[in-house]
Every structure is written in structure tokens, then in C-alpha cells.
Amino acid sequence: MVGSPMETPSFTGYEWTETGLKLTWDAIPGAMGYVIYRRGFHETGYHKLMVSEDTATTYIDTTMKPGEVYYYFVYSFRLAQPQGWRCFSLKGDIGMGVWLPKTTGLTAVSAQENSVRISWAATEGANKYDVYISTTPGGTPKANGRVSNAYGYHNSAVLGRTYYYRVRPVRIFSNGDVSVGDWSDELAYTHQEAVGTYRALLIGNTYTGESNELPGCENDVDGMRTMLGRMTATPYSVTVKKNIRAEEILSSISSTFGNASYNDVSLFYYSGHGANSVGADGNPTSYHAALVGTFQTYVSIARLKTELDKIPGKKVIIIDACHSGQFIARDGAVTQVSSSAFNSQVVNLFANDDQFSGDVSRTAVVLAADGSELLSEEAPAFIDRAGDTNFAKSGYYVITACRSEEKSVSTGYDSNGDGKIDRYFGLFTYGLCYGNGWNLARNAAISSLNADLNKDSKVTLYEAYVYAKVMAQSHNPNQTAQIWPENSAFVLWGK
């Protein structure tokens, strides 16, 4: 009986305090003390951490390194009489613990109408985090949820309400043991409608040195950049690309818009050749269009939409190219515009004495591998017929320079009066910029936003479309701009 072993204790809790990791274990009947051994994850063996000669069943390990994982086991013992020997229990189960420093760097941002995104600096040693949410400050924190990453979403947030957030680090070990750190300082955040970021990708292809060289597209993107730069209420961050292949058109989308969020506006503008292929029956309603990169490379509607679909938020597409109406499936039928759009409110705005000449079609001549021109029924490989689609979908706001079967034109201007054309630009883009404060022909500012029909210093998709459409048709009646959605009040830009 003198040498009978003690019962074996097991750890029951691991809790971080201001001074270290607090270990708790079972109280063993008859025990006069306990011994704890510890091994660090990067150490080769256990060493004695603590010997107590009392019945306390807690111990605070104050010698831990931040983020380091430690393994513990505990013995119980009693003194055997009359010899005074110590009788020990068997070694207890191995417990795991880690010093988890206080989580810092809490930030919050409105992510959706009913959602707040909370993020923080990753805490060394943690593989989970508890998140506390309250509508009153200074409350006693408790976990409302547990997440695996250094961020989480509060998905029942109400606009205008202030919330109080705290986070604590958690480490869950493979054996089921759990260590938790202290709660972070409190973060107060009022959920509000987020202010979006405006980004624009402007692409102009002139195909310099190629057989299908197209003048004016570089002036288009320069004019668009200047026009957007004057819109102080919608501060667009503008990326300009000129003379690029199809692959770079697609890669520029992710590099320009990759950081967009739900409330951002991403504007894709293209000026260049448009290509198309009709069905074998020659029916215009079976047109399949594409943007033309340099060196006979092509971006079909399907490929373009695949890339733009990856971008969250509101997406604006403006295309000044032949057959561009197919990008919103505009075949033959004229987009209806309310008659009021063509009354004196619009027509009288054309106090414009710029005289144009030297029109150039923006249709690409599609070549086969041997250099010969393809017939319409010999659809080239760039056409993704099986997966072809269009952008007349929710989340997209689109203006195209013409219908599917129509051609868009570059036109010329004699800027110095010597009788020679010395400046080219897209007729549609000219109208778009002119209505929004920039004269592409004269490369000069216009004092008013002519396209702003209701004079609220903001130009909607519909207002921009109507002005550009009527101005282009005043010079080229066979070029009919198109819009999606019709009569949209979505604000493109403003001052």
C-alpha cells in the first residue's frame, strides 16, 4: 500500500492570461503535489517545468515564446509513510498549448448593403479566430462566430447602425485541445453605403504597319482619358493601352480591374476594328462579332465576357467598332428611343461647326492562314460559335457605336485650315466626348456637359448614348448606336 501509484491527472483547460498560458488539470484524491513537464515543438525532449507541493490544480507558464507550440504532461504524487518516499501517478495524457498574442490591426469596411467585412493582422500560432459583435460598447465579449482566416463577414449588418467588434486568436490542435488568446481592443464601426472606386481601361488599336491600319483610335483613347479626367465627381483611375494583341486585351482586364469590389465601377472602352461572321444562310441575325487585336488576333464576345464576368461590381462597356451591336445582340431592329430625346433639348445642342471628311470603315478584313480573305460562311477560328453570348445581362451597362450589321467609321478633320486632313478619330467617340465636355476634333475643352439633359451635372448611360447616337447619325445616317439597358439612369460620370 505504501508504494501504490496515484491516479493519473489529465489537463482540462488552456487559457491565455496577461502573464502566460494558464494550465488546468484534474484534482487527484490524496495528491500532495504535481509535476509538469514541457517540450517545445522544436525541442528534442521534455524537461521539468514545475514541481508543486500543494493541491493547486493550475499553473501559469510564463516562459513561452509567441506562436511556439508546446506539449505538456502532468504527474500527481503523494508522500509515502513512514519512509517519506514520493509515489507518482502514471504520466498523464499529453496536452498541447500555445502562447497566442493579442490580435491587433482590426479594420472594418462595408462590403455589401447588409454586410461588413472585418479584418485583422494574422496572429502567430493561431489557426482560428473568435469574433465578437455587439451593438453596445464595452460589453463582455463572447464568441459570435469562429473563422479560419484573418477576416470575417458580419452578414446581418444594418445601414447606419454602429457595431462593436473584438477578435481573439484560437489554436485547435490535432488531438482536439484548444488554446485561446486574449480579446483584442474594441473596434467601433458604423455600417454605411460604401463609396465605390472608379476604374477605366481604354484600348485603342491603330494597327500601325499592318494592312488594316486604322487612323484615329489613339486620338479616341486620349480624348476619353482627358474627358474622364475632367469628371471630378467620378474620379476614374485610367489605364490606357494602344496597339495590343488579343491576349493583352484580356490580360489587361484582370490587371486593371482585379481589385474591384461589389460597389466599384469598371469601365471597358475599345476603339478599333470589329470583325464578324454571318451564318451560312447569310442571315444577319446570326452574326458573331469580335474585337480585333493587332497581328490578326481576335477576342470573341464569349472570351471577353468570360474575363469581365470575373470582375465584381458594375461594369460599363463602350465599343467603337464595326458590328459592335452584336455584343448586346442588336441585330437589325433599331433600339427604341423616346421621342422626347430627339426634341429641341437635344438637337439644338448641336451648335457645332466642325466639318468632317475622309471616313474610314472600322471593319477588319479577316484573313485565312494563307493570307486570302475569308468568305462570310467560312467562319475563322476566333469565333466561339458554340459558346457565343452577349452583354445584355444584369450588372452590365453597354453602349455600342452601331448595330450588328452596321459599320462604325473613323472620320477626319482639317485642324489648321490647309485643306488637308491631319486628325482622325471615331465619329461615335467624337460625339461621346463632345457631349461630355471635350472636342476631339479641336482637342479642346467645352464649357458645358451638353449630354446632361436634365442639368444635374451627372451624365447617365442613357444621356451619353442619346447624344453620341444623334451626333454620329447627323454625319453618318447608317451608323446607329445601341444601348443596354434601354433608358438606363445609371450615372456614368459627373462633375
C-alpha positions in Angstrom: 0.0 0.0 0.0 3.0 2.3 0.7 4.1 2.2 -2.9 0.7 2.1 -4.7 0.6 4.6 -7.6 -1.6 7.7 -7.7 -4.4 8.3 -10.1 -3.4 9.8 -13.4 -4.4 13.5 -13.9 -5.4 15.0 -17.3 -5.4 18.6 -18.5 -8.8 20.2 -18.6 -8.1 23.7 -19.9 -5.7 26.1 -21.6 -6.3 29.8 -21.2 -4.1 32.8 -22.0 -3.7 35.4 -19.3 -1.8 38.6 -19.2 1.3 36.8 -17.9 1.2 33.4 -19.7 -0.7 30.3 -20.6 -2.8 29.0 -17.7 -2.9 25.2 -17.5 -5.7 23.5 -15.5 -5.9 19.8 -14.7 -7.9 17.2 -12.7 -7.7 17.3 -8.9 -6.5 13.8 -7.8 -7.7 12.5 -4.4 -4.9 12.2 -1.9 -2.4 14.1 -4.0 0.1 16.3 -2.2 1.5 17.9 -5.3 2.0 17.8 -9.0 4.9 17.8 -11.5 4.6 19.3 -15.1 6.9 18.5 -17.9 7.1 20.5 -21.2 8.6 20.2 -24.7 8.6 22.9 -27.3 7.7 21.9 -30.9 11.3 22.5 -32.0 12.9 20.8 -28.9 14.0 17.2 -28.8 12.9 16.2 -25.3 10.8 17.1 -22.3 12.1 19.0 -19.3 10.7 19.5 -15.9 8.8 22.8 -15.9 7.2 22.8 -12.4 7.0 20.9 -9.1 4.4 21.9 -6.6 3.9 20.5 -3.1 0.3 21.7 -2.7 -3.1 20.8 -4.0 -3.4 23.6 -6.5 -4.5 22.4 -10.0 -3.5 25.4 -12.1 -0.2 26.7 -13.3 0.7 29.7 -15.5 3.6 29.0 -17.9 5.3 32.4 -18.3 8.3 31.3 -20.3 6.6 30.6 -23.7 7.7 32.1 -27.0 5.0 33.8 -29.1 3.4 31.4 -31.6 5.5 28.4 -30.4 3.6 25.2 -29.8 4.3 23.4 -26.5 3.4 19.9 -25.3 2.7 19.1 -21.6 2.1 16.2 -19.4 1.5 16.1 -15.6 2.1 13.7 -12.7 0.5 13.6 -9.4 2.3 12.4 -6.3 2.0 11.9 -2.5 4.4 11.2 0.3 4.6 7.5 1.3 4.9 6.9 5.1 7.0 6.1 7.0 9.9 6.3 4.6 8.9 9.7 3.1 9.1 8.4 -0.4 7.1 10.0 -3.2 4.6 7.8 -5.0 3.9 9.1 -8.5 1.0 8.5 -10.8 1.4 7.3 -14.3 2.2 10.0 -16.9 -1.0 11.8 -17.9 -2.1 12.4 -21.5 -0.1 14.9 -23.4 -1.7 18.3 -23.7 -0.9 21.0 -26.2 -0.7 24.7 -25.7 0.5 27.8 -27.5 1.0 31.4 -26.5 -1.3 33.4 -28.7 -0.5 37.1 -28.6 -3.4 39.6 -28.6 -4.8 40.1 -32.0 -4.2 43.6 -33.4 -4.9 45.7 -36.5 -8.7 45.4 -36.6 -10.3 47.2 -39.5 -13.8 47.2 -41.0 -15.4 48.2 -44.3 -18.9 47.9 -45.7 -18.8 45.1 -48.2 -22.5 44.8 -49.2 -25.7 46.5 -48.3 -26.1 44.1 -45.4 -22.5 43.1 -44.8 -19.4 44.4 -43.1 -16.0 42.8 -43.7 -13.8 42.8 -40.6 -10.1 42.0 -41.0 -7.1 42.0 -38.7 -3.4 41.1 -38.6 -2.8 37.4 -38.6 -1.8 36.2 -35.1 1.3 34.0 -34.9 0.3 30.5 -33.8 -3.4 30.9 -34.4 -5.4 28.7 -36.9 -8.8 30.0 -36.0 -10.3 33.3 -34.7 -13.3 34.0 -32.5 -15.3 37.1 -33.5 -17.4 39.2 -31.1 -20.1 41.5 -32.4 -22.2 43.9 -30.3 -24.4 47.0 -30.7 -23.3 48.4 -27.4 -19.8 49.4 -26.4 -17.8 47.8 -23.6 -19.7 44.6 -23.3 -18.2 41.3 -22.0 -17.0 39.6 -25.2 -18.2 36.2 -26.2 -17.7 34.4 -29.5 -20.5 35.0 -32.0 -18.6 33.0 -34.6 -15.3 31.3 -35.4 -13.5 31.7 -38.7 -10.4 30.2 -40.2 -8.9 33.3 -41.9 -7.8 36.7 -40.7 -11.1 38.2 -41.8 -14.8 37.6 -41.4 -18.1 39.0 -42.6 -20.9 40.3 -40.5 -23.8 39.5 -42.8 -26.7 40.9 -40.9 -25.5 44.5 -40.6 -28.0 47.3 -40.8 -27.1 50.5 -42.7 -26.5 53.4 -40.3 -26.0 51.3 -37.2 -22.8 51.3 -35.2 -21.3 47.9 -34.3 -18.5 47.0 -31.9 -16.1 44.2 -32.8 -13.5 42.2 -31.0 -11.4 39.2 -32.1 -9.3 36.7 -30.2 -6.9 34.1 -31.6 -7.6 30.4 -31.3 -5.4 27.3 -31.8 -7.1 23.9 -32.3 -4.7 21.0 -32.1 -5.0 17.7 -33.9 -5.9 15.9 -30.6 -8.8 18.3 -30.0 -7.1 20.5 -27.5 -7.9 24.2 -27.8 -5.9 27.3 -26.8 -7.3 30.8 -26.9 -5.7 34.2 -26.7 -6.9 37.4 -25.1 -9.6 39.5 -26.8 -8.4 42.4 -29.0 -9.2 46.0 -28.3 -12.7 47.0 -29.4 -13.3 48.4 -32.8 -16.4 50.7 -33.4 -17.7 50.9 -37.0 -20.8 52.5 -38.5 -22.1 50.5 -41.4 -22.7 52.8 -44.4 -23.2 52.6 -48.1 -19.7 52.2 -49.4 -18.2 54.8 -51.9 -17.1 52.9 -54.9 -13.8 53.1 -56.8 -13.9 54.1 -60.5 -11.5 52.4 -62.9 -11.3 52.6 -66.7 -9.4 50.6 -69.2 -9.1 52.4 -72.5 -7.9 50.4 -75.5 -7.1 51.9 -78.9 -5.7 49.9 -81.8 -4.5 51.6 -85.0 -2.6 48.5 -86.3 0.4 50.6 -87.3 2.3 49.0 -90.1 -0.4 46.3 -90.8 -2.5 46.0 -93.9 -5.6 47.0 -91.9 -4.1 50.2 -90.4 -6.9 52.3 -88.9 -6.3 56.0 -88.1 -7.8 57.8 -85.2 -8.1 55.2 -82.4 -5.1 56.6 -80.5 -6.9 60.0 -80.5 -10.0 58.3 -79.2 -8.4 56.9 -76.1 -6.5 60.1 -75.5 -9.8 62.1 -75.7 -11.6 59.6 -73.5 -8.8 59.8 -70.9 -9.0 63.6 -70.9 -12.8 63.7 -70.7 -12.8 61.2 -67.8 -10.1 63.2 -66.0 -12.4 66.2 -66.0 -15.2 64.3 -64.2 -14.4 65.3 -60.6 -17.4 63.6 -59.1 -16.4 60.2 -60.5 -12.6 60.1 -60.2 -11.7 57.4 -62.6 -8.3 55.7 -62.4 -7.4 55.3 -66.0 -5.3 52.7 -67.8 -4.5 53.3 -71.5 -3.4 50.5 -73.8 -2.5 51.1 -77.5 -1.9 48.6 -80.3 -2.1 45.4 -78.3 -2.8 41.8 -79.2 -6.0 39.9 -78.2 -4.1 38.2 -75.3 -3.1 41.5 -73.8 -6.7 42.9 -74.2 -7.8 40.0 -72.0 -4.9 40.2 -69.5 -5.4 44.0 -69.2 -8.9 43.3 -67.8 -7.6 41.4 -64.8 -4.7 43.7 -64.2 -6.9 46.8 -64.3 -10.0 45.6 -62.6 -8.7 42.7 -60.5 -9.1 44.6 -57.2 -12.7 45.7 -57.8 -15.4 45.1 -55.2 -19.1 45.0 -55.4 -19.7 48.8 -55.3 -16.9 49.7 -57.8 -17.4 50.8 -61.4 -15.2 49.2 -64.1 -15.3 50.9 -67.5 -14.0 49.0 -70.5 -13.6 51.1 -73.7 -12.4 49.8 -77.0 -11.7 51.7 -80.2 -10.5 49.7 -83.2 -11.6 47.2 -85.8 -14.5 44.9 -85.3 -14.8 41.6 -87.1 -17.8 39.4 -87.7 -19.0 36.2 -89.3 -22.5 35.6 -90.5 -24.2 32.2 -90.6 -24.1 30.0 -93.7 -27.6 31.3 -94.7 -26.3 34.9 -94.7 -28.9 35.9 -92.1 -27.7 39.0 -90.2 -29.4 37.7 -87.1 -26.7 35.0 -86.9 -23.8 37.5 -86.7 -21.0 36.6 -84.3 -18.7 39.5 -83.6 -15.2 40.0 -82.2 -12.7 42.7 -81.3 -9.6 42.7 -83.3 -6.2 42.8 -81.7 -3.0 43.6 -83.5 -1.5 41.0 -85.9 -4.8 39.3 -86.8 -5.7 38.3 -83.2 -9.3 38.3 -82.0 -11.4 38.5 -78.9 -14.8 37.0 -79.3 -17.8 38.1 -77.3 -17.6 34.8 -75.3 -13.9 35.3 -74.4 -14.4 38.9 -73.4 -17.4 38.1 -71.3 -15.6 35.3 -69.6 -13.0 37.7 -68.3 -15.4 40.5 -67.4 -17.7 38.1 -65.6 -14.9 37.6 -63.1 -15.0 41.2 -62.1 -17.4 42.2 -59.3 -19.4 45.4 -59.3 -20.9 47.5 -62.0 -19.3 47.1 -65.5 -19.6 49.6 -68.3 -18.7 48.6 -71.8 -18.3 51.2 -74.6 -17.2 49.9 -78.0 -16.5 52.0 -81.0 -16.0 49.3 -83.7 -17.9 47.9 -86.6 -20.6 45.3 -85.8 -20.3 46.2 -82.1 -24.1 45.9 -81.7 -23.7 42.1 -81.6 -22.1 42.5 -78.2 -25.6 43.2 -76.9 -27.4 41.2 -79.6 -28.6 44.2 -81.6 -29.5 42.8 -85.0 -31.4 44.8 -87.5 -34.0 46.2 -85.1 -33.4 49.8 -84.1 -33.2 50.4 -80.4 -36.2 52.5 -79.5 -35.6 55.9 -78.0 -38.3 58.1 -76.6 -39.3 60.9 -78.9 -38.5 63.5 -76.3 -34.9 62.6 -76.6 -34.9 64.0 -80.1 -36.7 67.2 -79.4 -35.0 70.6 -79.4 -33.5 69.8 -76.0 -31.0 67.5 -77.8 -31.0 68.7 -81.4 -30.4 72.4 -80.5 -27.3 71.4 -78.6 -25.5 70.7 -81.9 -24.1 74.2 -82.3 -21.2 72.5 -83.9 -19.3 73.8 -86.9 -16.7 71.0 -87.2 -16.7 69.7 -90.7 -15.6 66.1 -91.3 -14.4 64.1 -94.3 -12.3 61.1 -95.2 -14.4 58.5 -93.5 -12.7 55.1 -92.9 -14.6 51.9 -92.0 -13.7 50.1 -88.8 -14.4 46.7 -90.2 -11.4 44.3 -90.2 -10.7 42.2 -93.3 -10.4 38.7 -91.8 -7.6 36.7 -93.4 -7.1 32.9 -93.7 -3.7 31.4 -92.8 -2.6 31.7 -96.4 -3.4 35.4 -96.4 -6.5 35.2 -98.5 -9.7 36.9 -97.4 -12.3 34.6 -95.8 -15.8 34.4 -97.2 -18.6 35.1 -94.7 -19.6 31.5 -94.4 -16.0 30.4 -93.7 -16.1 31.4 -90.0 -12.5 31.8 -88.7 -11.3 30.1 -85.5 -11.7 33.2 -83.4 -15.5 32.8 -83.5 -16.6 30.8 -80.4 -19.9 30.0 -82.0 -20.9 27.3 -79.5 -20.3 29.5 -76.5 -21.2 32.8 -78.0 -23.3 35.1 -75.8 -23.8 38.8 -75.2 -23.6 41.5 -72.5 -27.3 42.3 -72.3 -27.2 40.9 -68.8 -27.6 42.2 -65.2 -24.6 44.1 -64.0 -23.5 45.4 -67.4 -24.1 48.9 -68.9 -23.3 49.0 -72.6 -23.1 51.5 -75.4 -22.0 50.4 -78.9 -21.3 52.5 -81.9 -23.6 50.7 -84.3 -25.8 47.7 -84.8 -24.5 44.2 -85.7 -24.8 44.6 -89.4 -23.5 48.2 -89.5 -20.1 49.8 -89.8 -18.6 52.4 -87.5 -16.3 54.9 -89.1 -13.3 57.0 -88.3 -13.5 60.4 -89.7 -11.0 63.2 -90.4 -10.7 66.9 -89.6 -8.6 69.7 -91.0 -7.4 71.3 -87.8 -5.3 74.1 -89.4 -7.4 75.0 -92.4 -4.8 74.0 -95.1 -7.3 71.7 -96.8 -5.6 68.5 -95.6 -6.9 66.0 -93.0 -4.4 65.9 -90.2 -6.5 64.5 -87.3 -8.6 61.3 -87.3 -11.0 60.0 -84.6 -14.0 57.8 -84.3 -17.2 59.5 -85.2 -19.1 57.8 -82.4 -16.3 58.6 -79.8 -16.3 62.2 -81.1 -20.0 62.5 -80.2 -19.5 60.8 -76.9 -16.7 63.2 -75.9 -18.3 66.3 -77.4 -21.4 65.7 -75.3 -19.3 65.4 -72.2 -17.0 68.4 -72.3 -14.3 67.6 -74.8 -13.9 68.4 -78.5 -11.9 65.6 -80.1 -11.6 67.5 -83.4 -10.1 70.6 -81.9 -8.5 68.8 -78.9 -10.1 71.4 -76.7 -12.4 71.7 -73.7 -16.1 72.6 -73.9 -17.5 74.5 -71.0 -20.8 72.6 -70.6 -21.9 69.0 -70.4 -24.2 69.0 -73.5 -25.2 65.4 -72.9 -26.5 66.3 -69.4 -30.1 66.8 -70.5 -31.5 67.5 -67.0 -28.6 69.7 -66.0 -27.8 67.9 -62.7 -24.0 67.8 -63.5 -24.3 64.0 -63.9 -24.5 62.1 -67.2 -26.4 58.8 -67.2 -25.9 55.9 -69.6 -29.0 57.0 -71.5 -28.0 60.6 -71.8 -24.5 59.7 -73.0 -26.0 57.3 -75.5 -28.6 59.7 -76.9 -26.2 62.5 -77.5 -23.5 60.3 -79.2 -26.1 58.5 -81.3 -27.7 61.6 -82.7 -24.4 63.4 -83.3 -23.0 60.4 -85.2 -26.1 60.0 -87.3 -26.0 63.6 -88.2 -22.9 62.8 -90.2 -23.4 59.1 -91.0 -27.1 58.1 -91.0 -26.1 54.4 -91.5 -24.4 54.2 -88.1 -26.9 53.6 -85.3 -25.6 53.5 -81.7 -27.1 50.9 -79.4 -27.6 50.7 -75.6 -28.2 48.3 -72.8 -30.3 48.6 -70.6 -32.6 51.0 -72.5 -33.4 54.2 -70.8 -30.9 53.5 -68.0 -30.4 56.1 -65.3 -27.1 54.6 -64.2 -24.6 57.5 -63.8 -21.5 57.1 -65.9 -19.7 60.2 -64.8 -20.2 63.7 -63.5 -18.8 66.9 -62.1 
